[in-house]
Amino acid sequence: MNKEALRSKYKTLRSLLSTDEIDTMSMDIANKALELLIWDSSFYHIFLPIQKQKELNTEFILHILQGKDKHVVVSKSNFETYTMENFLLTDTTPLKVNSLGIPEPVDGIPIANHQIEVVFIPLLAYDRNGNRVGYGKGFYDRFLESCHPDTVKVGLSFFPPEDKIEDSTSEDVSLDFCVTPSEIFKFNKENKQ
C-alpha cells in the first residue's frame, strides 16, 4: 500500500478504539519499551498526543522517564517552516493545545536537536523495513535529520507492521525500533531501501 492508503486505513482503525483500549494498549507499550536498551541516555524526546486523532497516550512513558530522572523534551511546531522547536519539559513548562489539537510548550528552556539521544515517534503506519507514515507534513523527518546520527528512533504503534510502504523515499527517516503492545520490532539498517 502507498502512504495515502495507509493513512486512511490506520486513521479508521484508530477511530474504532475506545478510550479504555487506547489507555490499556498505551500502558502495554510503555511496559514493553522497558525491554529496550535505551534507558542509560539523558535526553529523551516524546510527543504529547493529539486526543482527537486517538493517538497513543504517552503519559505512561513520561512517568517512566520522570521516575528515572531523565530530561524530557517536547516540541512546538512551526507551521510556516514545518519545523519543530524543542523545549525541556519541567513542572513549570506552560502547555497550550494548538489549532491541530497538539499540546505544546508555550516557551521554556530550549534544547538543541543534537542533544537529544532518544526520540519516541508518533506514526500512523510503518513497515518491516522501519519506514513510517505520519500525517504527511514532514515535521519528524526534518527534525530527525537534524538530530545526531546516533539518536535512537523509536516508533510507537498499536498495530503490527505492514509488509512494505510502496512509496517510501530516501528522504524518509526510518525507525530503529517500533514498540507495540506485545512486541518490539528491530530494524536492520542494512535492509533499508
Beta strands, then each sheet from edge to edge (+ up, - down):
strand 1: 43-45
strand 2: 71-78
strand 3: 83-88
strand 4: 95-97
strand 5: 103-105
strand 6: 118-121
strand 7: 125-126
strand 8: 132-133
strand 9: 152-156
strand 10: 177-179
strand 11: 184-186
sheet 1: 3+ 2- 1- 6- 9- 10- 11+
sheet 2: 4+ 5-
sheet 3: 7+ 8-
end
